[in-house]
Amino acid sequence: MKYIAEITIMPLKEILDPQGKAVKSGLSNLGIKNISEVRIGKHISLEMEASSKEEAEKNAEMACKKLLANLIMENYSYVVKEA
Amino acid sequence: MKYIAEITIMPLKEILDPQGKAVKSGLSNLGIKNISEVRIGKHISLEMEASSKEEAEKNAEMACKKLLANLIMENYSYVVKEA
C-alpha cells in the first residue's frame, strides 16, 4: 500500500535562526509589521510503499533520525497518511 | 491576539527536485529502499499579532505571495491557528 509521510524539520527554539530574522525584516519592509517571530525549516514529503501504517511510520522515523534531521540543532515531526 | 501561521512551500509536481533525488538515494544507501518519491520544500512558521483569524490569514497569504514563494516554481499552503 502507498503511504505519504509529511515531515517537518524545524530549528530548535533555543537556536538563532538568521534566515528567519532576514525574512522578518523583509516582511516588515513590505508593510507586514505585526510579525513577532519567523522560523524557517524544511518540509519533506516521502512517498513510500509499505505493508502497514506502522511500517511507514517506522521508515519515516528512521529517515528523520539517520539522515534528514540534525538532532543537535533541529527537531522533527511527521504525519503519515495513506496516499 | 496572537496567531501562528504554519506555511508549507513545495516545488511544483512538474518540476525536477534534485535535492529530493539526492535524499532518495541517500535513504536507499541507508537501507530504506521502498521510497518512491521524495520532495523537499520549506516550512515557515510566522508568529504574529492580529485582531482576527481572517486578518492573520490575509497576512500569511500576502507574505507567501510577495516574499516567500516563487509562484512559477512553487506552490504554498498554510494553516493559521491561535497561539
Backbone of each chain as nested JSON, in Angstrom:
{
  "chains": [
    {"id": "A", "residues": [
      {"number": 1, "name": "MET", "atoms": {"N": [0.834, -1.193, 0.0], "CA": [0.0, 0.0, 0.0], "C": [0.876, 1.252, 0.0]}},
      {"number": 2, "name": "LYS", "atoms": {"N": [0.329, 2.315, -0.555], "CA": [1.114, 3.532, -0.686], "C": [0.83, 4.49, 0.478]}},
      {"number": 3, "name": "TYR", "atoms": {"N": [1.895, 5.0, 1.07], "CA": [1.737, 5.974, 2.14], "C": [2.558, 7.218, 1.832]}},
      {"number": 4, "name": "ILE", "atoms": {"N": [2.105, 8.343, 2.374], "CA": [2.902, 9.567, 2.276], "C": [3.216, 10.054, 3.681]}},
      {"number": 5, "name": "ALA", "atoms": {"N": [4.498, 10.276, 3.941], "CA": [4.901, 10.861, 5.223], "C": [5.226, 12.328, 4.989]}},
      {"number": 6, "name": "GLU", "atoms": {"N": [4.539, 13.185, 5.703], "CA": [4.822, 14.625, 5.625], "C": [5.673, 14.981, 6.836]}},
      {"number": 7, "name": "ILE", "atoms": {"N": [6.927, 15.302, 6.584], "CA": [7.891, 15.534, 7.659], "C": [8.219, 17.02, 7.755]}},
      {"number": 8, "name": "THR", "atoms": {"N": [8.2, 17.542, 8.964], "CA": [8.586, 18.94, 9.178], "C": [9.796, 18.973, 10.103]}},
      {"number": 9, "name": "ILE", "atoms": {"N": [10.831, 19.653, 9.669], "CA": [12.056, 19.762, 10.474], "C": [12.314, 21.232, 10.76]}},
      {"number": 10, "name": "MET", "atoms": {"N": [12.338, 21.583, 12.036], "CA": [12.496, 22.999, 12.405], "C": [13.71, 23.187, 13.306]}},
      {"number": 11, "name": "PRO", "atoms": {"N": [14.356, 24.362, 13.219], "CA": [15.45, 24.639, 14.157], "C": [14.893, 24.726, 15.581]}},
      {"number": 12, "name": "LEU", "atoms": {"N": [15.658, 24.261, 16.55], "CA": [15.225, 24.324, 17.948], "C": [14.977, 25.76, 18.378]}},
      {"number": 13, "name": "LYS", "atoms": {"N": [14.036, 25.934, 19.293], "CA": [13.673, 27.266, 19.814], "C": [14.886, 28.042, 20.336]}},
      {"number": 14, "name": "GLU", "atoms": {"N": [15.819, 27.306, 20.949], "CA": [16.955, 27.957, 21.605], "C": [17.977, 28.474, 20.607]}},
      {"number": 15, "name": "ILE", "atoms": {"N": [17.85, 28.044, 19.37], "CA": [18.893, 28.336, 18.396], "C": [18.487, 29.513, 17.518]}},
      {"number": 16, "name": "LEU", "atoms": {"N": [19.411, 30.413, 17.306], "CA": [19.183, 31.579, 16.457], "C": [18.863, 31.121, 15.04]}},
      {"number": 17, "name": "ASP", "atoms": {"N": [17.905, 31.79, 14.398], "CA": [17.544, 31.432, 13.032], "C": [17.732, 32.664, 12.136]}},
      {"number": 18, "name": "PRO", "atoms": {"N": [18.952, 32.837, 11.601], "CA": [19.251, 34.063, 10.846], "C": [18.37, 34.208, 9.6]}},
      {"number": 19, "name": "GLN", "atoms": {"N": [18.018, 33.08, 8.975], "CA": [17.156, 33.133, 7.801], "C": [15.782, 33.689, 8.195]}},
      {"number": 20, "name": "GLY", "atoms": {"N": [15.298, 33.241, 9.335], "CA": [14.022, 33.747, 9.843], "C": [14.085, 35.237, 10.13]}},
      {"number": 21, "name": "LYS", "atoms": {"N": [15.191, 35.671, 10.728], "CA": [15.371, 37.102, 11.025], "C": [15.337, 37.91, 9.732]}},
      {"number": 22, "name": "ALA", "atoms": {"N": [15.999, 37.412, 8.694], "CA": [16.027, 38.116, 7.413], "C": [14.625, 38.214, 6.821]}},
      {"number": 23, "name": "VAL", "atoms": {"N": [13.876, 37.116, 6.888], "CA": [12.512, 37.137, 6.357], "C": [11.653, 38.104, 7.157]}},
      {"number": 24, "name": "LYS", "atoms": {"N": [11.854, 38.133, 8.473], "CA": [11.078, 39.049, 9.305], "C": [11.29, 40.492, 8.873]}},
      {"number": 25, "name": "SER", "atoms": {"N": [12.552, 40.872, 8.634], "CA": [12.762, 42.26, 8.236], "C": [12.298, 42.49, 6.799]}},
      {"number": 26, "name": "GLY", "atoms": {"N": [12.373, 41.465, 5.965], "CA": [11.811, 41.58, 4.616], "C": [10.308, 41.845, 4.648]}},
      {"number": 27, "name": "LEU", "atoms": {"N": [9.615, 41.113, 5.514], "CA": [8.17, 41.303, 5.627], "C": [7.846, 42.689, 6.149]}},
      {"number": 28, "name": "SER", "atoms": {"N": [8.658, 43.144, 7.09], "CA": [8.439, 44.482, 7.634], "C": [8.603, 45.542, 6.538]}},
      {"number": 29, "name": "ASN", "atoms": {"N": [9.602, 45.349, 5.665], "CA": [9.784, 46.285, 4.54], "C": [8.606, 46.261, 3.575]}},
      {"number": 30, "name": "LEU", "atoms": {"N": [7.92, 45.107, 3.5], "CA": [6.752, 45.009, 2.617], "C": [5.488, 45.541, 3.272]}},
      {"number": 31, "name": "GLY", "atoms": {"N": [5.592, 45.986, 4.502], "CA": [4.435, 46.566, 5.167], "C": [3.709, 45.62, 6.104]}},
      {"number": 32, "name": "ILE", "atoms": {"N": [4.232, 44.39, 6.258], "CA": [3.615, 43.456, 7.214], "C": [4.422, 43.567, 8.505]}},
      {"number": 33, "name": "LYS", "atoms": {"N": [3.947, 44.408, 9.406], "CA": [4.807, 44.807, 10.519], "C": [4.45, 44.146, 11.843]}},
      {"number": 34, "name": "ASN", "atoms": {"N": [3.371, 43.393, 11.876], "CA": [2.94, 42.826, 13.152], "C": [3.459, 41.402, 13.401]}},
      {"number": 35, "name": "ILE", "atoms": {"N": [4.55, 41.049, 12.727], "CA": [5.124, 39.707, 12.895], "C": [6.083, 39.725, 14.081]}},
      {"number": 36, "name": "SER", "atoms": {"N": [5.897, 38.819, 15.023], "CA": [6.804, 38.828, 16.168], "C": [7.931, 37.802, 16.022]}},
      {"number": 37, "name": "GLU", "atoms": {"N": [7.677, 36.705, 15.318], "CA": [8.771, 35.76, 15.11], "C": [8.583, 34.974, 13.829]}},
      {"number": 38, "name": "VAL", "atoms": {"N": [9.707, 34.7, 13.175], "CA": [9.684, 33.861, 11.979], "C": [10.731, 32.775, 12.159]}},
      {"number": 39, "name": "ARG", "atoms": {"N": [10.33, 31.545, 11.938], "CA": [11.319, 30.464, 11.944], "C": [11.166, 29.66, 10.662]}},
      {"number": 40, "name": "ILE", "atoms": {"N": [12.307, 29.289, 10.114], "CA": [12.285, 28.612, 8.823], "C": [12.933, 27.244, 8.923]}},
      {"number": 41, "name": "GLY", "atoms": {"N": [12.2, 26.251, 8.462], "CA": [12.723, 24.889, 8.48], "C": [12.464, 24.212, 7.158]}},
      {"number": 42, "name": "LYS", "atoms": {"N": [12.504, 22.876, 7.177], "CA": [12.317, 22.112, 5.945], "C": [11.028, 21.32, 6.014]}},
      {"number": 43, "name": "HIS", "atoms": {"N": [10.452, 21.121, 4.855], "CA": [9.31, 20.212, 4.767], "C": [9.661, 19.141, 3.738]}},
      {"number": 44, "name": "ILE", "atoms": {"N": [9.523, 17.887, 4.122], "CA": [9.892, 16.799, 3.219], "C": [8.703, 15.867, 3.065]}},
      {"number": 45, "name": "SER", "atoms": {"N": [8.35, 15.578, 1.84], "CA": [7.288, 14.59, 1.683], "C": [7.87, 13.321, 1.061]}},
      {"number": 46, "name": "LEU", "atoms": {"N": [7.692, 12.215, 1.786], "CA": [8.218, 10.905, 1.372], "C": [7.052, 10.049, 0.913]}},
      {"number": 47, "name": "GLU", "atoms": {"N": [7.12, 9.592, -0.322], "CA": [6.097, 8.678, -0.797], "C": [6.692, 7.29, -0.75]}},
      {"number": 48, "name": "MET", "atoms": {"N": [6.019, 6.365, -0.102], "CA": [6.634, 5.031, 0.024], "C": [5.617, 3.907, -0.046]}},
      {"number": 49, "name": "GLU", "atoms": {"N": [6.123, 2.751, -0.354], "CA": [5.346, 1.525, -0.388], "C": [5.587, 0.825, 0.95]}},
      {"number": 50, "name": "ALA", "atoms": {"N": [4.521, 0.509, 1.691], "CA": [4.707, -0.187, 2.968], "C": [3.498, -1.072, 3.215]}},
      {"number": 51, "name": "SER", "atoms": {"N": [3.711, -2.098, 4.042], "CA": [2.613, -3.051, 4.244], "C": [1.603, -2.549, 5.269]}},
      {"number": 52, "name": "SER", "atoms": {"N": [2.036, -1.626, 6.138], "CA": [1.1, -1.092, 7.127], "C": [1.503, 0.331, 7.481]}},
      {"number": 53, "name": "LYS", "atoms": {"N": [0.588, 1.034, 8.137], "CA": [0.881, 2.388, 8.561], "C": [2.052, 2.391, 9.553]}},
      {"number": 54, "name": "GLU", "atoms": {"N": [2.101, 1.366, 10.415], "CA": [3.179, 1.282, 11.41], "C": [4.538, 1.187, 10.708]}},
      {"number": 55, "name": "GLU", "atoms": {"N": [4.603, 0.369, 9.665], "CA": [5.87, 0.229, 8.95], "C": [6.257, 1.56, 8.307]}},
      {"number": 56, "name": "ALA", "atoms": {"N": [5.27, 2.247, 7.732], "CA": [5.546, 3.541, 7.111], "C": [6.056, 4.537, 8.152]}},
      {"number": 57, "name": "GLU", "atoms": {"N": [5.456, 4.494, 9.347], "CA": [5.905, 5.404, 10.414], "C": [7.324, 5.072, 10.85]}},
      {"number": 58, "name": "LYS", "atoms": {"N": [7.623, 3.785, 10.914], "CA": [8.979, 3.369, 11.29], "C": [10.0, 3.891, 10.274]}},
      {"number": 59, "name": "ASN", "atoms": {"N": [9.647, 3.777, 8.997], "CA": [10.532, 4.287, 7.947], "C": [10.742, 5.793, 8.07]}},
      {"number": 60, "name": "ALA", "atoms": {"N": [9.659, 6.521, 8.315], "CA": [9.765, 7.979, 8.423], "C": [10.648, 8.36, 9.605]}},
      {"number": 61, "name": "GLU", "atoms": {"N": [10.433, 7.679, 10.722], "CA": [11.229, 7.926, 11.933], "C": [12.721, 7.69, 11.664]}},
      {"number": 62, "name": "MET", "atoms": {"N": [13.017, 6.572, 11.014], "CA": [14.4, 6.217, 10.718], "C": [15.026, 7.241, 9.762]}},
      {"number": 63, "name": "ALA", "atoms": {"N": [14.249, 7.643, 8.741], "CA": [14.758, 8.626, 7.782], "C": [15.102, 9.933, 8.496]}},
      {"number": 64, "name": "CYS", "atoms": {"N": [14.237, 10.366, 9.416], "CA": [14.493, 11.613, 10.149], "C": [15.754, 11.492, 10.985]}},
      {"number": 65, "name": "LYS", "atoms": {"N": [15.825, 10.381, 11.766], "CA": [16.929, 10.22, 12.712], "C": [18.26, 10.054, 12.021]}},
      {"number": 66, "name": "LYS", "atoms": {"N": [18.267, 9.251, 10.936], "CA": [19.545, 8.882, 10.343], "C": [20.028, 9.847, 9.278]}},
      {"number": 67, "name": "LEU", "atoms": {"N": [19.106, 10.567, 8.635], "CA": [19.55, 11.369, 7.508], "C": [19.044, 12.809, 7.509]}},
      {"number": 68, "name": "LEU", "atoms": {"N": [17.752, 12.979, 7.77], "CA": [17.158, 14.282, 7.464], "C": [17.384, 15.347, 8.529]}},
      {"number": 69, "name": "ALA", "atoms": {"N": [17.259, 14.962, 9.795], "CA": [17.347, 15.961, 10.859], "C": [18.693, 15.908, 11.558]}},
      {"number": 70, "name": "ASN", "atoms": {"N": [19.2, 17.074, 11.914], "CA": [20.369, 17.165, 12.774], "C": [19.842, 17.388, 14.182]}},
      {"number": 71, "name": "LEU", "atoms": {"N": [19.843, 16.339, 14.998], "CA": [19.124, 16.4, 16.277], "C": [19.744, 17.369, 17.28]}},
      {"number": 72, "name": "ILE", "atoms": {"N": [20.96, 17.807, 17.018], "CA": [21.583, 18.789, 17.912], "C": [20.959, 20.171, 17.703]}},
      {"number": 73, "name": "MET", "atoms": {"N": [20.577, 20.447, 16.478], "CA": [20.061, 21.781, 16.171], "C": [18.598, 21.806, 15.742]}},
      {"number": 74, "name": "GLU", "atoms": {"N": [18.032, 20.648, 15.473], "CA": [16.681, 20.633, 14.901], "C": [15.801, 19.601, 15.591]}},
      {"number": 75, "name": "ASN", "atoms": {"N": [14.508, 19.854, 15.551], "CA": [13.594, 18.771, 15.917], "C": [12.698, 18.436, 14.732]}},
      {"number": 76, "name": "TYR", "atoms": {"N": [12.099, 17.264, 14.788], "CA": [11.28, 16.848, 13.654], "C": [9.919, 16.356, 14.114]}},
      {"number": 77, "name": "SER", "atoms": {"N": [8.968, 16.425, 13.212], "CA": [7.666, 15.824, 13.462], "C": [7.16, 15.314, 12.126]}},
      {"number": 78, "name": "TYR", "atoms": {"N": [6.296, 14.313, 12.166], "CA": [5.779, 13.81, 10.897], "C": [4.362, 13.288, 11.057]}},
      {"number": 79, "name": "VAL", "atoms": {"N": [3.665, 13.286, 9.934], "CA": [2.323, 12.721, 9.867], "C": [2.328, 11.741, 8.702]}},
      {"number": 80, "name": "VAL", "atoms": {"N": [1.881, 10.52, 8.951], "CA": [1.815, 9.536, 7.865], "C": [0.354, 9.335, 7.488]}},
      {"number": 81, "name": "LYS", "atoms": {"N": [0.081, 9.418, 6.196], "CA": [-1.289, 9.134, 5.756], "C": [-1.271, 8.27, 4.496]}},
      {"number": 82, "name": "GLU", "atoms": {"N": [-2.386, 7.634, 4.237], "CA": [-2.483, 6.817, 3.024], "C": [-2.516, 7.706, 1.795]}},
      {"number": 83, "name": "ALA", "atoms": {"N": [-1.821, 7.274, 0.736], "CA": [-1.808, 8.09, -0.485], "C": [-3.095, 7.855, -1.278]}}
    ]},
    {"id": "B", "residues": [
      {"number": 1, "name": "MET", "atoms": {"N": [-4.578, 39.686, 19.511], "CA": [-4.45, 38.261, 19.788], "C": [-3.291, 37.67, 18.979]}},
      {"number": 2, "name": "LYS", "atoms": {"N": [-2.714, 36.618, 19.523], "CA": [-1.56, 36.028, 18.869], "C": [-1.965, 34.852, 17.985]}},
      {"number": 3, "name": "TYR", "atoms": {"N": [-1.457, 34.849, 16.768], "CA": [-1.732, 33.738, 15.87], "C": [-0.425, 33.179, 15.328]}},
      {"number": 4, "name": "ILE", "atoms": {"N": [-0.446, 31.907, 14.983], "CA": [0.709, 31.307, 14.305], "C": [0.253, 30.771, 12.957]}},
      {"number": 5, "name": "ALA", "atoms": {"N": [0.949, 31.192, 11.907], "CA": [0.674, 30.644, 10.586], "C": [1.763, 29.639, 10.256]}},
      {"number": 6, "name": "GLU", "atoms": {"N": [1.349, 28.407, 9.977], "CA": [2.304, 27.371, 9.565], "C": [2.217, 27.261, 8.043]}},
      {"number": 7, "name": "ILE", "atoms": {"N": [3.28, 27.679, 7.386], "CA": [3.281, 27.757, 5.922], "C": [4.165, 26.661, 5.347]}},
      {"number": 8, "name": "THR", "atoms": {"N": [3.66, 25.971, 4.345], "CA": [4.464, 24.957, 3.658], "C": [4.605, 25.354, 2.194]}},
      {"number": 9, "name": "ILE", "atoms": {"N": [5.833, 25.403, 1.726], "CA": [6.099, 25.771, 0.332], "C": [6.824, 24.61, -0.339]}},
      {"number": 10, "name": "MET", "atoms": {"N": [6.21, 24.075, -1.383], "CA": [6.787, 22.896, -2.047], "C": [7.021, 23.179, -3.526]}},
      {"number": 11, "name": "PRO", "atoms": {"N": [8.062, 22.542, -4.107], "CA": [8.256, 22.679, -5.556], "C": [7.072, 22.036, -6.286]}},
      {"number": 12, "name": "LEU", "atoms": {"N": [6.674, 22.622, -7.4], "CA": [5.575, 22.06, -8.188], "C": [5.903, 20.647, -8.649]}},
      {"number": 13, "name": "LYS", "atoms": {"N": [4.857, 19.823, -8.761], "CA": [4.994, 18.427, -9.198], "C": [5.775, 18.291, -10.51]}},
      {"number": 14, "name": "GLU", "atoms": {"N": [5.55, 19.254, -11.418], "CA": [6.124, 19.147, -12.76], "C": [7.621, 19.432, -12.758]}},
      {"number": 15, "name": "ILE", "atoms": {"N": [8.107, 20.001, -11.658], "CA": [9.487, 20.479, -11.653], "C": [10.4, 19.475, -10.975]}},
      {"number": 16, "name": "LEU", "atoms": {"N": [11.531, 19.226, -11.575], "CA": [12.527, 18.314, -11.032], "C": [12.997, 18.816, -9.669]}},
      {"number": 17, "name": "ASP", "atoms": {"N": [13.174, 17.894, -8.736], "CA": [13.644, 18.284, -7.409], "C": [14.94, 17.529, -7.118]}},
      {"number": 18, "name": "PRO", "atoms": {"N": [16.087, 18.102, -7.508], "CA": [17.363, 17.378, -7.384], "C": [17.716, 17.061, -5.925]}},
      {"number": 19, "name": "GLN", "atoms": {"N": [17.33, 17.959, -5.009], "CA": [17.589, 17.716, -3.585], "C": [16.816, 16.471, -3.123]}},
      {"number": 20, "name": "GLY", "atoms": {"N": [15.574, 16.373, -3.589], "CA": [14.767, 15.197, -3.269], "C": [15.382, 13.922, -3.826]}},
      {"number": 21, "name": "LYS", "atoms": {"N": [15.879, 14.0, -5.054], "CA": [16.52, 12.833, -5.672], "C": [17.732, 12.396, -4.854]}},
      {"number": 22, "name": "ALA", "atoms": {"N": [18.518, 13.365, -4.388], "CA": [19.703, 13.051, -3.591], "C": [19.301, 12.378, -2.279]}},
      {"number": 23, "name": "VAL", "atoms": {"N": [18.256, 12.901, -1.646], "CA": [17.802, 12.295, -0.385], "C": [17.286, 10.885, -0.64]}},
      {"number": 24, "name": "LYS", "atoms": {"N": [16.601, 10.7, -1.753], "CA": [16.083, 9.362, -2.071], "C": [17.221, 8.351, -2.18]}},
      {"number": 25, "name": "SER", "atoms": {"N": [18.3, 8.734, -2.868], "CA": [19.382, 7.76, -2.995], "C": [20.129, 7.614, -1.673]}},
      {"number": 26, "name": "GLY", "atoms": {"N": [20.18, 8.689, -0.864], "CA": [20.762, 8.577, 0.475], "C": [19.985, 7.59, 1.336]}},
      {"number": 27, "name": "LEU", "atoms": {"N": [18.657, 7.671, 1.278], "CA": [17.825, 6.752, 2.064], "C": [18.017, 5.32, 1.59]}},
      {"number": 28, "name": "SER", "atoms": {"N": [18.144, 5.166, 0.282], "CA": [18.346, 3.825, -0.249], "C": [19.672, 3.242, 0.255]}},
      {"number": 29, "name": "ASN", "atoms": {"N": [20.713, 4.073, 0.315], "CA": [22.001, 3.621, 0.856], "C": [21.908, 3.235, 2.328]}},
      {"number": 30, "name": "LEU", "atoms": {"N": [20.962, 3.855, 3.038], "CA": [20.781, 3.533, 4.464], "C": [19.907, 2.302, 4.657]}},
      {"number": 31, "name": "GLY", "atoms": {"N": [19.413, 1.742, 3.567], "CA": [18.613, 0.523, 3.689], "C": [17.108, 0.762, 3.632]}},
      {"number": 32, "name": "ILE", "atoms": {"N": [16.691, 2.026, 3.441], "CA": [15.255, 2.31, 3.305], "C": [14.97, 2.369, 1.809]}},
      {"number": 33, "name": "LYS", "atoms": {"N": [14.561, 1.227, 1.255], "CA": [14.561, 1.106, -0.198], "C": [13.179, 1.209, -0.843]}},
      {"number": 34, "name": "ASN", "atoms": {"N": [12.145, 1.303, -0.044], "CA": [10.795, 1.3, -0.612], "C": [10.224, 2.703, -0.841]}},
      {"number": 35, "name": "ILE", "atoms": {"N": [11.101, 3.687, -0.946], "CA": [10.657, 5.069, -1.161], "C": [10.483, 5.305, -2.661]}},
      {"number": 36, "name": "SER", "atoms": {"N": [9.324, 5.787, -3.066], "CA": [9.137, 6.014, -4.499], "C": [9.37, 7.477, -4.895]}},
      {"number": 37, "name": "GLU", "atoms": {"N": [9.114, 8.391, -3.974], "CA": [9.403, 9.783, -4.313], "C": [9.701, 10.607, -3.077]}},
      {"number": 38, "name": "VAL", "atoms": {"N": [10.627, 11.547, -3.245], "CA": [10.943, 12.472, -2.161], "C": [10.89, 13.877, -2.735]}},
      {"number": 39, "name": "ARG", "atoms": {"N": [10.167, 14.746, -2.07], "CA": [10.193, 16.15, -2.486], "C": [10.494, 17.002, -1.271]}},
      {"number": 40, "name": "ILE", "atoms": {"N": [11.332, 18.006, -1.482], "CA": [11.788, 18.816, -0.357], "C": [11.397, 20.264, -0.567]}},
      {"number": 41, "name": "GLY", "atoms": {"N": [10.763, 20.828, 0.42], "CA": [10.365, 22.23, 0.361], "C": [10.699, 22.932, 1.655]}},
      {"number": 42, "name": "LYS", "atoms": {"N": [10.03, 24.063, 1.884], "CA": [10.307, 24.851, 3.077], "C": [9.111, 24.843, 4.004]}},
      {"number": 43, "name": "HIS", "atoms": {"N": [9.383, 24.961, 5.284], "CA": [8.317, 25.163, 6.249], "C": [8.63, 26.436, 7.016]}},
      {"number": 44, "name": "ILE", "atoms": {"N": [7.667, 27.338, 7.073], "CA": [7.892, 28.626, 7.73], "C": [6.824, 28.823, 8.78]}},
      {"number": 45, "name": "SER", "atoms": {"N": [7.236, 29.152, 9.994], "CA": [6.212, 29.469, 10.979], "C": [6.302, 30.946, 11.325]}},
      {"number": 46, "name": "LEU", "atoms": {"N": [5.177, 31.63, 11.124], "CA": [5.07, 33.081, 11.361], "C": [4.244, 33.291, 12.61]}},
      {"number": 47, "name": "GLU", "atoms": {"N": [4.827, 33.962, 13.594], "CA": [4.065, 34.304, 14.782], "C": [3.677, 35.762, 14.648]}},
      {"number": 48, "name": "MET", "atoms": {"N": [2.4, 36.073, 14.775], "CA": [2.0, 37.468, 14.573], "C": [0.878, 37.893, 15.49]}},
      {"number": 49, "name": "GLU", "atoms": {"N": [0.777, 39.184, 15.627], "CA": [-0.287, 39.824, 16.387], "C": [-1.35, 40.254, 15.382]}},
      {"number": 50, "name": "ALA", "atoms": {"N": [-2.601, 39.822, 15.56], "CA": [-3.647, 40.236, 14.629], "C": [-4.968, 40.304, 15.385]}},
      {"number": 51, "name": "SER", "atoms": {"N": [-5.883, 41.097, 14.847], "CA": [-7.144, 41.288, 15.571], "C": [-8.119, 40.138, 15.324]}},
      {"number": 52, "name": "SER", "atoms": {"N": [-7.947, 39.418, 14.225], "CA": [-8.844, 38.296, 13.958], "C": [-8.105, 37.232, 13.155]}},
      {"number": 53, "name": "LYS", "atoms": {"N": [-8.69, 36.052, 13.082], "CA": [-8.09, 34.98, 12.303], "C": [-8.03, 35.372, 10.823]}},
      {"number": 54, "name": "GLU", "atoms": {"N": [-9.08, 36.074, 10.365], "CA": [-9.114, 36.5, 8.961], "C": [-7.919, 37.412, 8.648]}},
      {"number": 55, "name": "GLU", "atoms": {"N": [-7.658, 38.344, 9.551], "CA": [-6.539, 39.257, 9.322], "C": [-5.218, 38.47, 9.284]}},
      {"number": 56, "name": "ALA", "atoms": {"N": [-5.086, 37.514, 10.201], "CA": [-3.865, 36.7, 10.235], "C": [-3.717, 35.921, 8.931]}},
      {"number": 57, "name": "GLU", "atoms": {"N": [-4.837, 35.399, 8.42], "CA": [-4.775, 34.65, 7.154], "C": [-4.393, 35.563, 5.996]}},
      {"number": 58, "name": "LYS", "atoms": {"N": [-4.909, 36.781, 6.025], "CA": [-4.564, 37.735, 4.969], "C": [-3.068, 38.033, 4.992]}},
      {"number": 59, "name": "ASN", "atoms": {"N": [-2.536, 38.214, 6.183], "CA": [-1.093, 38.454, 6.307], "C": [-0.279, 37.282, 5.78]}},
      {"number": 60, "name": "ALA", "atoms": {"N": [-0.692, 36.069, 6.135], "CA": [0.043, 34.883, 5.697], "C": [0.005, 34.782, 4.176]}},
      {"number": 61, "name": "GLU", "atoms": {"N": [-1.17, 35.004, 3.613], "CA": [-1.341, 34.953, 2.158], "C": [-0.416, 35.967, 1.467]}},
      {"number": 62, "name": "MET", "atoms": {"N": [-0.416, 37.194, 2.002], "CA": [0.406, 38.253, 1.42], "C": [1.894, 37.906, 1.535]}},
      {"number": 63, "name": "ALA", "atoms": {"N": [2.294, 37.381, 2.692], "CA": [3.698, 37.018, 2.893], "C": [4.118, 35.952, 1.882]}},
      {"number": 64, "name": "CYS", "atoms": {"N": [3.257, 34.967, 1.654], "CA": [3.579, 33.907, 0.683], "C": [3.726, 34.496, -0.705]}},
      {"number": 65, "name": "LYS", "atoms": {"N": [2.717, 35.277, -1.104], "CA": [2.683, 35.774, -2.477], "C": [3.818, 36.741, -2.768]}},
      {"number": 66, "name": "LYS", "atoms": {"N": [4.095, 37.635, -1.797], "CA": [5.031, 38.71, -2.093], "C": [6.472, 38.37, -1.79]}},
      {"number": 67, "name": "LEU", "atoms": {"N": [6.702, 37.422, -0.865], "CA": [8.089, 37.213, -0.467], "C": [8.517, 35.742, -0.437]}},
      {"number": 68, "name": "LEU", "atoms": {"N": [7.681, 34.893, 0.141], "CA": [8.189, 33.562, 0.481], "C": [8.195, 32.569, -0.674]}},
      {"number": 69, "name": "ALA", "atoms": {"N": [7.126, 32.57, -1.464], "CA": [7.024, 31.564, -2.517], "C": [7.343, 32.165, -3.878]}},
      {"number": 70, "name": "ASN", "atoms": {"N": [8.005, 31.375, -4.699], "CA": [8.2, 31.721, -6.104], "C": [7.114, 30.981, -6.87]}},
      {"number": 71, "name": "LEU", "atoms": {"N": [6.074, 31.688, -7.271], "CA": [4.879, 31.014, -7.79], "C": [5.104, 30.315, -9.128]}},
      {"number": 72, "name": "ILE", "atoms": {"N": [6.197, 30.625, -9.792], "CA": [6.497, 29.931, -11.047], "C": [6.965, 28.505, -10.768]}},
      {"number": 73, "name": "MET", "atoms": {"N": [7.665, 28.323, -9.666], "CA": [8.231, 27.005, -9.378], "C": [7.651, 26.326, -8.142]}},
      {"number": 74, "name": "GLU", "atoms": {"N": [6.915, 27.063, -7.347], "CA": [6.477, 26.504, -6.068], "C": [4.999, 26.769, -5.821]}},
      {"number": 75, "name": "ASN", "atoms": {"N": [4.38, 25.919, -5.03], "CA": [3.062, 26.285, -4.515], "C": [3.119, 26.354, -2.984]}},
      {"number": 76, "name": "TYR", "atoms": {"N": [2.129, 27.016, -2.411], "CA": [2.158, 27.173, -0.961], "C": [0.823, 26.801, -0.357]}},
      {"number": 77, "name": "SER", "atoms": {"N": [0.87, 26.435, 0.915], "CA": [-0.362, 26.224, 1.659], "C": [-0.076, 26.655, 3.09]}},
      {"number": 78, "name": "TYR", "atoms": {"N": [-1.11, 27.042, 3.805], "CA": [-0.874, 27.463, 5.192], "C": [-2.069, 27.146, 6.064]}},
      {"number": 79, "name": "VAL", "atoms": {"N": [-1.774, 27.03, 7.337], "CA": [-2.811, 26.828, 8.343], "C": [-2.559, 27.884, 9.413]}},
      {"number": 80, "name": "VAL", "atoms": {"N": [-3.602, 28.629, 9.758], "CA": [-3.463, 29.637, 10.809], "C": [-4.179, 29.135, 12.049]}},
      {"number": 81, "name": "LYS", "atoms": {"N": [-3.482, 29.194, 13.179], "CA": [-4.15, 28.809, 14.421], "C": [-3.795, 29.794, 15.526]}},
      {"number": 82, "name": "GLU", "atoms": {"N": [-4.611, 29.812, 16.563], "CA": [-4.326, 30.696, 17.688], "C": [-3.115, 30.188, 18.451]}},
      {"number": 83, "name": "ALA", "atoms": {"N": [-2.271, 31.111, 18.892], "CA": [-1.075, 30.69, 19.635], "C": [-1.445, 30.402, 21.086]}}
    ]}
  ]
}
